[in-house]
């Protein structure tokens, strides 16, 4: 039977008996890991294997491993990685160097993730921040112009893919202009559509062929005055699938975030009705997980085709000398990131 159209979290570093029963019955499409689920490489490898055994397939396992403020696998067991701003600075010094070190960063992250069974990274961001925006994006961004953001986002996505890890394009169609953190409240962007198409949305267009994407819990009032992109059929149809041209599997951002209203079931059904293929739920609270599962349909039709196409893109990484790669990475990035010296030591 087809899996259900949702991605689940877990409460801790091992699957509890209640979670085992839930996962067998609910059959989520995938699993997402957070710091509460991670202690050391052996444990993450075992957790990945346990989940796949329970659902009976090579299901995708996701993590947010951006670097900087958003890094779930971290020291002392995993190297530190820079925020997007460091790659941006390298690109400003020299375009080819900036792109090369960004690709290498993605390849190194993929090496770390594949070693413990994780095969999807919620990266890259193509958000284009503005000065007055909430700092939730901030230094995570690859720059302040759409061309630069798209180039660097594409480079890190290519590095991930080369290492056998699927990239997730986020946050469609843009979180950079939001004046609130959607983890806590609903941002409303009042900028006119023409400006959005020339800036925020434009950064995503060169990346439209990436296999996976994640929505933004942001209202763009010039296009849909009430619903955020995650639950807006207009935003999904006209902007994400239309203007941007994204045709990969579209997942919601975490439906437990404070930006959305209604019950977890209502939020999940609204995201699917709007055109999301899969619902993402992250906090590991079993009662919420059950509610999301009950509201999520089986993955069929076009959504299933997109899911199959994405998973088919998981390739086997080629030969890669990670030790030499990290040394080069540290040397290339040292002028642009004060944490570079920690890469080799972590």
C-alpha positions in Angstrom: 0.0 0.0 0.0 1.2 3.5 -0.7 2.6 5.5 2.2 0.7 8.4 3.6 1.5 11.9 2.4 3.3 13.2 5.5 6.7 13.3 7.0 6.9 12.5 10.7 9.3 13.5 13.5 10.2 11.4 16.6 10.4 12.3 20.3 14.0 11.1 21.1 17.1 9.2 20.1 15.3 5.8 19.7 11.8 4.8 18.6 9.5 4.2 21.5 7.1 1.3 21.6 4.2 3.6 21.0 6.0 5.3 18.1 6.7 1.9 16.6 3.0 1.0 16.6 2.2 4.4 15.1 4.7 4.2 12.4 3.7 0.7 11.3 0.1 1.8 11.1 0.4 5.3 9.7 3.2 4.6 7.2 4.6 8.1 6.8 6.4 8.9 3.5 9.5 10.0 5.4 11.2 10.9 8.7 12.8 14.2 9.8 15.5 14.4 12.5 16.2 17.2 14.9 18.9 17.6 17.6 16.7 15.8 20.2 17.0 12.7 17.9 20.8 12.8 17.6 23.6 11.8 19.9 26.4 10.2 17.9 27.0 8.5 14.5 26.3 5.0 15.7 22.9 6.0 17.2 21.8 8.0 14.2 22.7 5.0 11.9 20.7 2.7 14.1 17.7 5.0 14.2 17.7 5.4 10.4 17.8 1.7 10.0 15.1 1.1 12.5 12.7 3.5 10.9 13.2 2.0 7.4 12.7 -1.5 8.8 9.4 -0.4 10.4 8.0 1.1 7.2 9.5 -1.6 5.0 11.2 0.5 2.4 14.1 2.8 1.8 12.1 5.8 3.0 13.7 9.3 2.8 15.2 10.6 6.1 15.5 14.3 6.3 17.5 16.8 8.4 18.1 20.6 8.4 21.8 20.7 8.0 22.5 24.2 6.7 25.4 25.2 8.8 25.6 28.3 11.1 22.6 28.6 13.3 20.8 25.7 11.7 22.9 22.5 12.0 21.4 19.4 13.7 24.4 17.2 13.5 27.2 19.1 15.2 30.3 19.0 17.3 31.9 16.9 18.7 30.9 14.2 16.3 30.4 16.2 13.2 32.2 19.2 11.6 30.8 22.7 11.9 29.7 24.4 8.7 29.3 28.1 7.9 26.1 30.0 7.4 25.2 31.1 3.9 26.7 34.6 4.5 30.2 33.1 4.5 29.7 31.6 1.0 28.2 35.0 -0.1 31.4 36.7 1.1 33.6 34.3 -0.8 31.5 34.8 -3.9 31.9 38.6 -3.6 35.7 38.2 -3.5 35.8 35.9 -6.5 32.8 34.3 -8.2 34.4 31.1 -9.2 36.0 30.6 -5.8 32.7 31.3 -4.1 30.8 28.8 -6.2 33.6 26.2 -5.8 33.7 26.4 -2.0 29.9 26.3 -1.8 29.7 23.1 -4.0 32.4 21.6 -1.8 30.5 22.5 1.3 27.5 20.7 0.0 29.6 17.7 -0.9 31.1 17.5 2.6 27.7 17.8 4.2 26.4 15.0 2.0 29.4 12.8 3.0 28.5 13.3 6.7 24.8 12.6 6.2 25.1 9.5 4.0 27.4 7.9 6.5 24.5 7.8 9.0 21.7 7.0 6.7 20.3 10.5 6.1 19.6 11.1 2.4 17.7 14.4 2.3 18.9 17.8 3.4 16.5 20.7 3.8 18.8 23.0 1.9 19.3 25.3 0.0 17.5 28.5 0.9 16.7 30.8 -2.0 15.2 33.4 0.3 16.3 37.0 -0.5 16.3 39.0 2.7 15.6 42.7 2.9 16.9 45.1 5.6 13.6 45.5 7.5 12.9 41.7 7.6 12.8 39.5 10.7 16.3 38.0 11.3 15.0 34.4 11.1 16.6 34.2 7.7 19.5 36.8 8.2 22.9 35.2 7.7 21.4 32.0 6.5 20.8 33.7 3.1 23.3 33.5 0.3 23.0 37.2 -0.6 20.6 40.0 -1.2 20.1 39.8 -4.9 18.2 37.0 -6.7 20.9 36.1 -9.2 23.6 35.7 -6.5 21.2 33.7 -4.3 20.2 31.4 -7.1 23.8 30.8 -8.1 25.0 29.9 -4.6 21.9 27.9 -3.8 22.4 25.9 -7.0 26.0 25.3 -6.1 25.3 23.8 -2.7 22.4 21.8 -4.1 24.8 20.4 -6.7 27.3 19.4 -4.0 24.6 17.6 -2.0 23.3 15.8 -5.1 26.9 14.7 -6.1 27.2 13.1 -2.6 23.9 11.2 -3.0 21.8 13.5 -0.8 18.6 15.1 -2.2 18.4 18.9 -1.7 15.1 20.6 -0.6 14.5 24.1 -2.1 13.1 26.4 0.5 11.1 28.5 1.4 8.9 28.7 -1.7 8.1 31.3 -2.9 10.3 33.3 -0.4 10.7 34.1 3.3 13.3 36.8 3.0 10.9 39.7 3.1 8.8 38.5 6.1 8.8 40.8 9.1 7.9 38.1 11.5 9.3 34.6 12.3 6.8 32.1 11.0 7.8 29.7 13.8 5.9 32.0 16.2 3.4 34.1 14.1 2.1 34.6 10.6 4.1 37.0 8.5 2.2 39.2 6.0 4.1 40.7 3.0 2.3 43.6 1.4 4.8 44.1 -1.5 3.3 44.4 -4.9 3.4 41.4 -7.2 5.7 42.9 -9.9 8.4 43.6 -7.3 8.0 40.1 -5.8 8.4 38.6 -9.3 11.6 40.6 -9.9 13.2 39.8 -6.5 11.8 37.2 -4.1 10.3 34.8 -6.6 13.0 35.3 -9.2 15.6 33.7 -7.0 13.7 30.4 -7.2 13.2 30.2 -10.9 16.7 28.9 -11.9 16.3 26.2 -9.2 12.8 25.0 -10.4 14.2 21.6 -11.5 15.3 20.6 -8.0 13.5 17.4 -6.9 12.0 18.6 -3.6 10.7 21.9 -2.3 9.3 23.4 0.9 6.7 26.1 1.2 6.8 29.3 3.3 4.2 30.1 5.9 3.9 33.6 4.6 1.0 35.6 3.3 1.6 37.6 0.1 -1.4 39.9 0.2 -1.0 41.2 -3.4 -1.8 37.6 -4.5 -3.8 36.0 -1.7 -4.8 38.3 1.1 -5.7 35.6 3.6 -3.9 32.3 3.3 -0.1 31.8 3.6 1.6 30.1 0.6 1.4 26.7 2.4 -2.4 26.7 2.4 -3.1 28.9 -0.6 -4.1 27.2 -3.8 -3.6 30.5 -5.6 0.0 30.8 -4.5 0.8 27.2 -5.3 -0.8 27.2 -8.7 0.1 30.7 -9.9 3.4 31.3 -8.3 5.1 28.1 -7.1 4.0 25.9 -10.0 3.3 28.8 -12.4 5.7 31.7 -12.3 8.5 29.9 -10.6 7.9 26.7 -12.5 8.7 24.3 -9.7 7.6 20.8 -10.7 9.2 18.6 -7.9 7.6 17.2 -4.8 6.2 20.1 -2.7 6.2 19.7 1.0 4.7 22.1 3.5 6.9 23.7 6.1 6.3 22.3 9.6 2.5 22.4 10.2 3.0 22.7 14.0 4.6 26.2 13.6 2.8 29.2 15.1 2.1 30.9 11.7 -0.7 28.5 11.0 -4.1 28.4 12.6 -6.7 25.7 13.2 -6.2 22.1 14.5 -3.3 20.0 13.2 -5.8 18.1 11.1 -7.2 21.2 9.6 -3.8 22.6 8.8 -2.8 19.3 7.1 -5.9 19.1 5.0 -5.6 22.7 4.0 -2.0 22.2 2.8 -2.9 19.2 0.8 -6.0 20.9 -0.7 -3.8 23.9 -1.7 -1.5 21.7 -3.7 1.2 20.5 -1.3 2.1 16.9 -2.1 3.3 16.0 1.4 2.7 17.5 4.9 5.7 18.0 7.2 5.3 17.7 11.0 8.4 18.0 13.1 7.9 18.2 16.9 7.7 14.5 17.7 4.5 14.8 19.8 2.7 11.6 19.3 -0.9 13.0 19.7 -0.1 15.6 17.0 1.5 13.0 14.8 -1.6 10.9 14.9 -3.8 13.9 14.0 -1.6 14.7 11.0 -1.5 11.1 9.9 -5.3 10.8 10.1 -5.7 14.0 7.9 -3.1 12.9 5.3 -4.2 10.9 2.3 -2.3 8.0 0.7 0.4 9.3 -1.7 -1.2 8.6 -5.1 -1.6 10.2 -8.5 0.7 13.1 -9.5 2.0 13.5 -6.0 3.2 9.9 -6.0 4.8 10.4 -9.4 6.7 13.4 -8.0 7.7 11.5 -4.9 9.0 8.5 -7.0 10.9 10.9 -9.3 12.6 12.6 -6.4 13.6 9.3 -4.7 14.9 8.0 -8.0 17.3 10.9 -8.1 19.1 9.6 -5.0 22.3 8.5 -6.6 25.3 6.7 -5.1 28.2 9.1 -4.3 31.3 8.9 -6.4 34.8 8.6 -5.1 35.5 11.4 -2.6 38.5 12.0 -0.3 36.7 13.7 2.6 39.9 14.4 4.6 41.5 16.2 1.7 38.2 17.9 0.8 37.8 19.3 4.3 41.4 20.6 4.2 40.7 22.5 1.0 37.4 23.7 2.3 39.0 25.2 5.4 41.7 26.9 3.4 39.3 28.4 0.9 36.8 29.6 3.5 39.2 30.8 6.2 39.1 34.5 5.0 35.3 34.6 5.1 34.3 32.6 8.2 35.9 32.8 11.7 34.7 29.2 12.4 36.7 27.7 9.5 39.5 26.6 11.8 37.0 24.5 13.7 36.1 22.5 10.7 39.1 20.2 10.9 39.0 20.0 14.7 35.3 19.2 15.2 
